[in-house]
Amino acid sequence: MRPSDPWGRLKVLKNRHNGSYTWQVIAGSATLGLVVAAGAVLAAGPWDNGQRKAERALAVTADRTGGAHHGRPTPDGPRPAPSAPAVLPALGTTTHDVPRDAAALRDTLAPLIGVPELGDKVAASVIDTATGQQLYGSGATAPMTPASTIKIATTTAALSVLGPDHRIATTVALSPDARTLTLVGGGDPTLSRAALRSMAADAAKALREDGEDGEDPAGPVRLTYDTSRYSGPVLHPISPNENIAPVTALMVNEGRVNDTDRGPAKRTDDPAGDAARAFAAQLRKAGAEVTGAPREARAADKSRTVATHRSAPLAALVERTLTNSDNDIAEALARQTAIAKGESADFAGARRAVTNELRKLKIPVAGAHLADGSGLDRADRVTPALLTALLARAADPDRPGLRPVLTGLPIAGFSGTLGDRYQDGSEGTGLIRAKTGTLNGVNSLAGTVVDPRGRLLAFAFLASGSLSATEAEPALDALATALARPAAE
């Protein structure tokens, strides 16, 4: 074996003392090699998104006038081809400190906001998120029906009150006499059948252990289910409707009767009862003897928790709510906010809790009426200025806990409810992130875009009286796209 040393020379290793010398030299060479490699990494600087910062800086500052060299140049060989102009500006060279010209923006948006496709009433707000300056306003403080853009308010309030790491717990409680199990709903609409199976296994194990340790062996149990965490009406004002299930603290897969996880779908009339019956089946599979049919009842006093399932973190639930415009999660988040704020867990309590939290965040709530958390209720009212202020709060570097409001917004032409909009060739594709809103005669779009100067703008366009969503949506998309274009010369 003839390994190279760190400087490229070859050493002949002699076998001394049954190879011990050989291994000492190998170990020493390896150690020295690691030291040299570590020094090279330190010299290059820390990593940033897969690229060393030093390498990135070198690439940005290098001023090359020719193309790549291939091999050793010769006097008769061709000179390197000239480099093409940069496709994108070098990092750090955009004019972030120069705000958008408000007058030019007004000239750009004025003809787009008056098109008949948007209906008989349109209100708009565009602000620079870094300064809060309104760059464009047309009825910015006029209360309008927001449709699903109200989910921006619901999710911001939930994150502000509960934090991005909060998880919603579903539990199983065992009565003191070990004769009754209670499935206790915590308000997680994303509870899955797999979660029920896992909780059933834990509960069955607890029953077996209780029988082994107690004086009497574990016997049959009754199953009850507890939905008392929520109060008030179970049905949304538009229910029954394929866009939302009955609003209850216990349900599996949003009460859907098929395997979908987004969009309209047939919903069960009894999501809590269905969840309990599915849990009973899993208990039996896990070896527990369950008698009778599940019935609704609160857990007995002094019951102990024998199984727990926690939802995905609130940050993930918020992103799913906004990306897919998920009505069931939105209503759940509104009630979770109400519970945390000491309000009743119903539509009225959620309205008070969310509104008060927005007021605490210094959001302009004048004229706002948050009748629900999803935007399905036509009694909802918000102003464009409220929505852009919320987006600016989510972009505030001092409020990182609100960032999922921005990261959850659909991306134009790529994800969620904007996945089939901004078709090929649109200038806004991939540049615009926005929450959509659609009801009969109501169309809205609110989100963010980085303008050509590198400034993050927040916008909200709310329209009512339109005759066709297929005509109104492209008109809204054109307004947002105009913000991504350079100002007209």
Secondary structure as UniProt FT lines:
FT   TURN            6..7
FT   TURN            17..19
FT   HELIX           20..44
FT   STRAND          47..48
FT   TURN            49..50
FT   STRAND          51..52
FT   HELIX           53..61
FT   TURN            75..76
FT   TURN            91..92
FT   TURN            96..97
FT   HELIX           102..113
FT   HELIX           116..118
FT   STRAND          121..128
FT   TURN            129..131
FT   STRAND          134..138
FT   TURN            140..141
FT   HELIX           147..150
FT   HELIX           151..162
FT   TURN            164..165
FT   STRAND          169..174
FT   TURN            176..177
FT   STRAND          180..184
FT   TURN            189..190
FT   HELIX           193..213
FT   STRAND          221..226
FT   TURN            228..229
FT   TURN            237..238
FT   TURN            242..243
FT   HELIX           253..255
FT   HELIX           271..285
FT   TURN            286..287
FT   STRAND          290..296
FT   TURN            301..302
FT   STRAND          304..310
FT   HELIX           314..324
FT   HELIX           327..340
FT   TURN            341..342
FT   HELIX           347..360
FT   TURN            361..362
FT   TURN            366..367
FT   TURN            378..379
FT   STRAND          381..382
FT   HELIX           384..395
FT   TURN            397..398
FT   HELIX           400..402
FT   HELIX           404..407
FT   TURN            412..414
FT   HELIX           416..418
FT   TURN            419..420
FT   TURN            424..425
FT   TURN            427..431
FT   STRAND          432..439
FT   TURN            440..441
FT   STRAND          442..450
FT   TURN            452..453
FT   STRAND          456..464
FT   HELIX           469..484
//
